[in-house]
Amino acid sequence: MIKAGMLNEMNPKLRALLAAGLIGTAGLGATSCSTSVDDPYDESPAVEQPANTEEIALSGFKALGVEDYAESLARTQKKESRTNLRNFPKFEVLIYKNGFIPVKFDENNTYEDGHAYALYVDSSDKIIFYIPESMESGFDQAIAAYKVAYAE
């Protein structure tokens, strides 16, 4: 049994992979407990596990429907949240609406729909991502998992 203190001392990449393995193991246990033991030749259904580190790293982004932006999102710096969004003319400005779409700004180069959005900036690719505050933790977790998987 691994103790919590040992997990804190582990390499973050190893810790993430171990967590993924433990989650997969829990799934196997649940599957085996739910299968019939009357027929010893019954095969339990295979539990699909991520095949490699890349799949693990992209799984959070795939769940959000933004895997094409994974690398760019991993380079972002998170800024403040705001309700009145503004255009950044030298950047591609995207908003999350069940996937990223270009923001349609009004004649004053602003956008407001009553929702608060966190601002994530990728200076390398010159992309601004506006992400609803309610989705912020999901994006933060996907970004962290991606960074851990690709840490050197």
N, C-alpha and C positions, 0 to 999 in steps of 0.2 A: 504494500500500500504506500502510495506517495503522500508525504505530509505536505501541508500548505506551505510551510517554511521552505521546503526544498523547491517547490515550484517558483517561489519568488526569487530564488538564487539562480534559476536556470536561464540559459540563453533565450531571449524572447522568441526567436525563430523555432527553436526546439519546443518551447512551451506551446506555441500555436499549433505545431504539428501534433504534439501530444494531445492537446485538447481536441483536435479534429479526430484523432484516433480513438479517444475515449468516447466521443459522441458516436462514432461509427460502431464501437463495441457495444454501447448501450442499445443501439438499434438492433444489433444482432441478438442480444439477450431478449429484447422484447419480442422479436420474431420467433425465436426458438420456444419461448414460453407459450406462444399462442398457437403453435402447431400441435396436431394430434399425435399422441404417443401410441395409439392403437395399432398403427401399421408402421413397423420399423423401416419400411422401404419408402415411405412418403418423404419426398424431398422438400425442405422448406424453401420458400422463394428467396432468391438472392437479393441481398440488400446492396443497392448501388452505392459505391464509395467513390469519392474523387480519385482519379487515377494518378494525379501528380500534384506537385506544388502549384503549378500554374492554375489548375482547376480550382484548387482551394483558394488561391489568391483572387480569382475572378468571381467566385461564387456569390459574394455579397453584391458585386456590381451587376451580375446577371439577374439576381433577385429584384434589383431595382430597375432593370431594363436599360442599363447604361454601360455595358461592358466595353463598348467602343471608346469610351472616355476614361477607362480605368487608369491608364498611364498618366494622362493629363490631370485627372483628379488627385492622383497620388502626389503630384508636385504642387498642389494648391496651398495657398496660405489662407486660413479662414479669417475673415474680417467680421465686423459688427453685423447685427441683424437690422433690417429696416423694412418699412412698409411702402415708402415712396422710392421706387427704383429709378435709377438714372442710367442713361446711355454712356458708354465709354467708346467714343468714335474709333479709336485705334485698336479696339478689341472686338472679338466675336462675343456677343452677349447672348447667353442661353438661359432659359428658365426651365425648371423641372415641372412638367405636367404629365406624369406617367411616362417619363422619358424626357430628354432635352429637346426643346424647340427654340427657335430664335424669338427674342422678346419683340413684341410689336409696340414700340414707343409712340406716344402722342406727338403732336407738333412741338411741344416743349421739351422733347427728348426725355420724358418721364413715363413711368408705368405704375399704376396703382390699382389693386383689385381688393383691397381690404385685408390681405394676408401679409404676414411678416415673413421675410426671406433672409436667410443667412447668405452672406457674400463670400464666395470662394474664388480666389484669383490664381490663375496659372500664368505667370509672367513669361515663361518660356514659349508657350504656344499662343500667347496673347488671347486667352479665353477668360471670360467672366462667367461663373456659374451662380445663378440665383437658385437656392434650394429652400423649400418651405421649412420653417422652423420645426414643424411636426416631423419632418423627415431627417432632420439634422443628425440625430444619433445613429440612424441607419447608415448614412453616408460616412460618418466618422468611423464607425466600426468597419465598414468595407475598406476605407482608406487605410486604417491601421493594419488590417489583415494583409492587405496588398503589400504594404511597406515591410511587414515582418517576413513575408514570404520571399521578398526580393532583397532583403538586407544582406549586406556582405560582411 
